Each structure stands twice: as C-alpha cells, then as structure tokens.
Amino acid sequence: MESHKRSLVKSVSWRFFGLIFTAVTAWLVTGSVKAGLVIGGIDFVMKIGTFYAHERFWQRVRWGLVDPTAVKDGEGI
C-alpha cells in the first residue's frame, strides 16, 4: 500500500505535466496567454484533488491484486 505522501507527490507531478499541456492548448484556442494560464491553473487544482482521491480509492480495492509470493514463472501478471 502507498503512503498518502507518495500518492500526493504522484498527483502533483502528473498534474504539473497536465498543467503545461492544458495551458498551451487553452492559449492556442483562445489566443490569450493569460486565459491559458488561468484555465491551466483551475484545471490543475481541480484535477489534482480528483486524481489523489482516485488513487486513494484504488488503494482500498483488493480486486486484481496478486500476492507476489504466490506467483510462479510469470503467472498472474
């Protein structure tokens, strides 16, 4: 199981790249650097929270997990 800190760092790093792509896309669509940065910033804040919640939810779901001690010769991967 991941720590909350690890999930948060993963969320921030993933959204940093998403922020860049969203801001550039919004800038290209609107023609405004300011609008691109505002849209990218709002997107960053909203999606970092949802990604973090999604990661933590899946930490509680046992479905599809394989016990590494029970795996033989690549089975179960």
Backbone bond lengths (Angstrom), bond angles and torsions (degrees), N, CA, C in turn:
res aa  C-N    CA-C-N  psi(-1)  N-CA   C-N-CA  omega(-1)  CA-C   N-CA-C  phi
1 M - - - 1.449 - - 1.531 108.52 -
2 E 1.330 115.68 141.63 1.460 121.49 178.97 1.514 111.04 -82.16
3 S 1.320 115.12 152.00 1.460 119.80 173.35 1.526 108.72 -78.67
4 H 1.326 116.33 159.76 1.464 120.81 176.30 1.530 109.75 -60.26
5 K 1.325 117.05 -38.13 1.457 121.39 -179.16 1.531 110.70 -62.08
6 R 1.324 117.25 -43.86 1.471 120.87 179.03 1.517 110.70 -63.15
7 S 1.335 117.50 -44.78 1.465 120.78 178.82 1.529 110.60 -61.02
8 L 1.323 116.73 -39.89 1.457 120.48 -179.72 1.530 110.97 -67.22
9 V 1.321 118.07 -43.90 1.466 120.84 178.88 1.521 110.64 -63.39
10 K 1.334 117.89 -41.47 1.459 121.17 176.48 1.523 110.40 -61.46
11 S 1.319 117.17 -41.94 1.460 121.43 179.56 1.523 111.13 -61.74
12 V 1.322 116.66 -46.77 1.464 120.94 -178.25 1.525 110.79 -65.41
13 S 1.331 117.80 -44.87 1.462 119.47 -178.06 1.527 111.34 -65.17
14 W 1.321 117.84 -40.68 1.464 121.46 178.72 1.527 110.33 -64.27
15 R 1.322 116.94 -44.11 1.456 120.39 -178.05 1.518 112.15 -71.48
16 F 1.315 119.25 -26.78 1.456 120.90 175.66 1.523 110.02 -58.50
17 F 1.329 116.30 -46.94 1.460 119.89 177.81 1.530 110.79 -66.59
18 G 1.313 116.64 -39.17 1.464 120.53 176.86 1.524 111.72 -62.81
19 L 1.328 116.61 -38.06 1.466 121.44 178.11 1.526 110.76 -59.15
20 I 1.307 116.62 -45.62 1.459 120.54 -179.96 1.531 110.67 -60.52
21 F 1.331 116.75 -49.21 1.458 120.31 -178.71 1.525 112.20 -64.80
22 T 1.320 117.45 -41.06 1.458 120.81 179.63 1.519 111.00 -66.57
23 A 1.330 117.63 -44.66 1.468 121.31 -179.42 1.527 111.08 -62.80
24 V 1.321 116.92 -43.20 1.470 120.13 179.47 1.528 110.44 -65.81
25 T 1.322 116.75 -42.94 1.462 120.23 178.54 1.529 110.80 -62.13
26 A 1.330 117.11 -46.01 1.467 120.65 179.33 1.525 111.02 -63.22
27 W 1.317 117.63 -38.51 1.465 122.02 177.82 1.534 110.19 -62.83
28 L 1.351 116.05 -45.37 1.465 119.77 179.69 1.528 111.87 -64.34
29 V 1.317 117.19 -37.46 1.463 121.06 -179.19 1.529 111.40 -73.57
30 T 1.337 116.69 -43.62 1.468 120.29 -175.38 1.520 113.59 -90.56
31 G 1.334 116.59 -23.62 1.454 120.32 -175.66 1.523 113.13 79.64
32 S 1.335 116.88 4.84 1.457 121.67 -176.94 1.527 110.24 -118.97
33 V 1.340 115.56 122.24 1.464 119.98 176.95 1.529 109.78 -63.39
34 K 1.335 116.75 -41.77 1.468 120.69 -179.63 1.528 111.07 -60.47
35 A 1.324 116.75 -46.35 1.469 120.08 178.66 1.529 110.51 -62.36
36 G 1.317 116.65 -39.98 1.464 120.30 178.56 1.512 111.97 -60.90
37 L 1.346 116.04 -42.89 1.468 119.81 179.52 1.526 111.97 -68.99
38 V 1.330 116.98 -39.72 1.471 119.88 178.91 1.526 110.38 -64.96
39 I 1.318 116.54 -48.32 1.469 120.68 179.50 1.528 109.96 -61.95
40 G 1.333 117.36 -44.26 1.468 120.88 178.24 1.514 112.17 -61.46
41 G 1.344 117.16 -40.21 1.467 121.22 179.47 1.513 112.73 -65.96
42 I 1.335 116.21 -44.15 1.471 120.14 178.37 1.528 109.76 -63.45
43 D 1.324 116.05 -44.29 1.463 121.44 178.98 1.526 110.56 -59.45
44 F 1.340 117.04 -42.66 1.457 122.37 -179.45 1.522 111.20 -58.26
45 V 1.331 116.13 -50.36 1.470 120.93 -176.71 1.528 111.09 -64.53
46 M 1.331 116.33 -45.60 1.469 119.55 -177.78 1.527 112.02 -65.76
47 K 1.308 116.60 -44.45 1.467 119.46 -174.38 1.516 113.64 -78.60
48 I 1.326 118.31 -26.40 1.462 118.51 177.87 1.531 109.65 -65.24
49 G 1.323 116.16 -39.56 1.467 119.73 178.17 1.516 112.62 -65.52
50 T 1.324 116.38 -43.33 1.464 119.04 -178.85 1.528 111.45 -70.18
51 F 1.344 117.22 -36.48 1.462 119.61 177.83 1.522 110.82 -65.42
52 Y 1.326 116.86 -43.90 1.466 121.29 179.08 1.533 109.98 -60.12
53 A 1.331 116.68 -46.70 1.468 120.34 179.13 1.532 110.47 -61.63
54 H 1.319 116.81 -40.63 1.461 121.55 178.91 1.525 111.17 -62.36
55 E 1.335 117.08 -45.09 1.468 121.35 177.78 1.530 111.42 -60.27
56 R 1.332 116.59 -45.64 1.468 120.41 -178.08 1.528 110.80 -67.62
57 F 1.322 117.60 -36.61 1.461 120.75 176.17 1.526 109.99 -58.92
58 W 1.332 117.06 -48.22 1.456 120.80 -177.63 1.521 112.69 -68.09
59 Q 1.333 117.81 -19.74 1.460 119.72 174.10 1.524 111.13 -66.83
60 R 1.316 116.85 -24.42 1.473 121.48 -179.26 1.523 113.36 -89.76
61 V 1.330 116.78 -15.74 1.463 121.21 -177.85 1.525 108.57 -85.77
62 R 1.310 116.97 122.94 1.461 121.60 -177.38 1.528 111.21 -89.99
63 W 1.326 117.65 -14.99 1.457 122.46 -177.01 1.533 110.65 -57.73
64 G 1.325 116.69 133.20 1.451 122.28 174.53 1.514 115.00 83.41
65 L 1.323 118.40 -2.44 1.452 120.37 178.04 1.522 109.26 -80.52
66 V 1.311 115.42 143.25 1.454 121.27 -179.66 1.519 107.94 -116.61
67 D 1.314 115.52 134.20 1.462 121.07 175.77 1.530 107.37 -74.55
68 P 1.343 118.25 113.30 1.472 119.72 -176.19 1.526 113.38 -60.96
69 T 1.318 118.51 -24.04 1.461 120.44 178.84 1.526 111.53 -76.42
70 A 1.346 116.76 -18.26 1.451 120.30 -178.27 1.523 112.26 -95.14
71 V 1.316 118.37 -6.74 1.468 122.03 -177.09 1.516 110.39 -83.70
72 K 1.342 115.44 131.26 1.470 120.68 178.60 1.523 108.71 -123.36
73 D 1.289 117.69 133.26 1.475 123.54 171.35 1.531 112.79 49.19
74 G 1.304 118.00 42.53 1.461 121.73 175.19 1.511 115.46 81.43
75 E 1.333 118.04 1.93 1.473 120.14 178.59 1.513 109.38 -70.07
76 G 1.318 116.97 145.92 1.449 121.91 175.30 1.510 113.69 83.96
77 I 1.321 117.97 4.07 1.460 120.45 179.84 1.495 109.34 -93.04
